[in-house]
Amino acid sequence: MQHIDVIEASRLKVQQHLDSSKTQAERNKLGQFATPSALAVDILEYARTLLPPRQRIRFLDPAFGTGSFYSALLKTFPRSRILSATGYEIDAHFAARAAELWHEESLHLSNADFTKQLAPSSDNDRANLLISNPPYVRHHHLSNEDKNRLKMLARRSAGITLSGLSGLYCYFMCIAHSWLAEDGLAAWLIPSEFMDVNYGRAIKEYLLNQVTLLSRSPVRSRRCSV
Ligand SMILES: C[S@@+](CC[C@H](N)C(=O)[O-])C[C@H]1O[C@@H](n2cnc3c(N)ncnc32)[C@H](O)[C@@H]1O
């Protein structure tokens, strides 16, 4: 068994423990639904086929959880290709356990609200591989104050005006736009409801006009895959 498989097995136990220590209502409020390991690996393997073979990776997961995508990154890419890896996680319990799990790796993990962080000012510091299962938090869990702040940030970052009915994942996608390098690749695991509802028009506009949509599989660039 490879070292990464051992850590992944521990991660899954930690994930299960954290999930069962919370009520459904608590998990809904923060959109805490983990990505299955096999799907995370599939997404990273697909991303690998889209990137230049020797390109060094600056990885970002803005909604880290325990690190399913980081784990898949380490399984899929040799360490020599990983230049940096950054994660944000708002929940102190998840962030603490993730920090323990990954302490041997050079991961920059912050226990912080991603939407309150400043995007890097230089393209060289922006991520060229952003993989995320952003929090699926319905709009009625967001305060008016938060909606106004998030709307302003989304407009500034991606030039998109989101409706007040948008879920948190829509704001995540638009705000993360300014974290992505010019030729960066992003994959977003998001609910397909945006295709059918009025508030989703702004997300369609983003995917059609602000990035190059590479694939619409159950898996973005400034190239993008959703
Ligand atoms: C859908 S889960 C995905 C977790 C992990 N990346 C995975 O794929 O298994 C979303 C995660 O985002 C975290 N989260 C929610 N709001 C956040 C915010 N504003 N900033 C950073 N993390 C946040 C939640 O606590 C949760 O762990």
Ligand as a Chemical Component Dictionary entry (heavy atoms), coordinates in Angstrom:
data_LIG
# 
_chem_comp.id                   LIG 
_chem_comp.type                 NON-POLYMER 
_chem_comp.pdbx_formal_charge   0 
_chem_comp.three_letter_code    LIG 
# 
loop_
_chem_comp_atom.comp_id 
_chem_comp_atom.atom_id 
_chem_comp_atom.alt_atom_id 
_chem_comp_atom.type_symbol 
_chem_comp_atom.charge 
_chem_comp_atom.model_Cartn_x 
_chem_comp_atom.model_Cartn_y 
_chem_comp_atom.model_Cartn_z 
_chem_comp_atom.pdbx_ordinal 
LIG C1  C1  C 0  -19.007 20.360 -0.303 1  
LIG S1  S1  S 1  -17.805 20.376 0.964  2  
LIG C2  C2  C 0  -16.364 19.845 0.090  3  
LIG C3  C3  C 0  -15.249 19.391 0.989  4  
LIG C4  C4  C 0  -14.060 18.726 0.258  5  
LIG N1  N1  N 0  -13.347 19.656 -0.647 6  
LIG C5  C5  C 0  -14.567 17.566 -0.556 7  
LIG O1  O1  O 0  -14.689 17.713 -1.777 8  
LIG O2  O2  O -1 -14.839 16.537 0.040  9  
LIG C6  C6  C 0  -17.572 22.131 1.189  10 
LIG C7  C7  C 0  -16.614 22.515 2.309  11 
LIG O3  O3  O 0  -16.494 23.946 2.307  12 
LIG C8  C8  C 0  -16.465 24.408 3.656  13 
LIG N2  N2  N 0  -16.921 25.812 3.610  14 
LIG C9  C9  C 0  -18.181 26.300 3.676  15 
LIG N3  N3  N 0  -18.182 27.645 3.555  16 
LIG C10 C10 C 0  -16.889 28.014 3.401  17 
LIG C11 C11 C 0  -16.222 29.272 3.226  18 
LIG N4  N4  N 0  -16.935 30.419 3.178  19 
LIG N5  N5  N 0  -14.868 29.294 3.110  20 
LIG C12 C12 C 0  -14.140 28.105 3.153  21 
LIG N6  N6  N 0  -14.722 26.891 3.340  22 
LIG C13 C13 C 0  -16.062 26.842 3.442  23 
LIG C14 C14 C 0  -17.389 23.469 4.408  24 
LIG O4  O4  O 0  -17.120 23.467 5.798  25 
LIG C15 C15 C 0  -17.063 22.135 3.719  26 
LIG O5  O5  O 0  -16.011 21.487 4.382  27 
# 
loop_
_chem_comp_bond.comp_id 
_chem_comp_bond.atom_id_1 
_chem_comp_bond.atom_id_2 
_chem_comp_bond.value_order 
_chem_comp_bond.pdbx_ordinal 
LIG C1  S1  SING 1  
LIG S1  C2  SING 2  
LIG S1  C6  SING 3  
LIG C2  C3  SING 4  
LIG C3  C4  SING 5  
LIG C4  N1  SING 6  
LIG C4  C5  SING 7  
LIG C5  O1  DOUB 8  
LIG C5  O2  SING 9  
LIG C6  C7  SING 10 
LIG C7  O3  SING 11 
LIG C7  C15 SING 12 
LIG O3  C8  SING 13 
LIG C8  N2  SING 14 
LIG C8  C14 SING 15 
LIG N2  C9  SING 16 
LIG N2  C13 SING 17 
LIG C9  N3  DOUB 18 
LIG N3  C10 SING 19 
LIG C10 C11 SING 20 
LIG C10 C13 DOUB 21 
LIG C11 N4  SING 22 
LIG C11 N5  DOUB 23 
LIG N5  C12 SING 24 
LIG C12 N6  DOUB 25 
LIG N6  C13 SING 26 
LIG C14 O4  SING 27 
LIG C14 C15 SING 28 
LIG C15 O5  SING 29 
# 
